[in-house]
Amino acid sequence: MVHAYILIQTDVGKAAEVAREVGAIEGVTLAEDVTGPYDVIVRAEARNVDELGKLVVSKVQSLEGITRTLTCPVVRI
């Protein structure tokens, strides 16, 4: 399994709504609205990097109110 954090910037006033919607996506294990340069932080998992990319591009980035995402895969060093 590949795990990643997805940092999301949203339109003003949309963070809570985006967090709820993202949290309902299969493969998302946690979605919380936060303060700071990003509005929502998501923990996601997928079978491989390709599946993770599909999750981010086709499911997360397609939601209304999201302006930018940054995907940070978890590495085990």
N, C-alpha and C positions, 0 to 999 in steps of 0.2 A: 504494500500500500504506500502511496505517496500522500503526505500531509502537507498543508500549506496554510499560511495566513494570507487573507486577502484584505488589503487596506482600501477602503472605499471613501471617496469624496462625493457628497451629494449636493443637490440644490438646497438653498436655505430653507430650513423648516421641514425637510424630508427625511432626516436621519432615522427617526423612530419608525416611520412607515417602511423605509427601505430595509431596516434591520428585521422587521417582522416578515416581510416578503422573502428576503434572502434566507431567513431561518427556516422557511418551509421547503426550500429546494433540497432534493435528494442529494446527498453527498456533503451537505453543510451540517457540521456537528455543533456549531456555536455561532451566533451572530448577536453582537452587542453594539448599541450606539454609545459613542464615547465623545470626549472633548479633545481638542487639539487640532493638528493639521488634517487629520482624517476624521470622518464622522461615524463610520461603522467599521468594526474589525470582525472578520469572519474567520473561523477555523473550518477547513474543508478537507475531505479525503477523497481519493480516487484510486483506481487500480494501478494506473501508471501516469506518466507525465502527459501523454496525449489525452487521456480521459480528463485529467485536471484542466488542461487547456480548453477542451470542449465545454466543461462545466462553466469556466469563467466566461468564455466568449459567447456561448449560445444561451446560457441561463442567467448568469449574474449581470453581465453588461447590457443585456436586453431590457432590464427593468427600468421603468420610468423613474426619473429623479437621480440617477447615478450619472455623475459627470466624469469620473476618473477612477481607475482601479490600479492597484499595484499588488502583484502576486509574489509572495515570499515563500518558496518551498522550504520545508524543514529538512535540515541535513543532520546526519549523525556522524560527528567527527571523533 
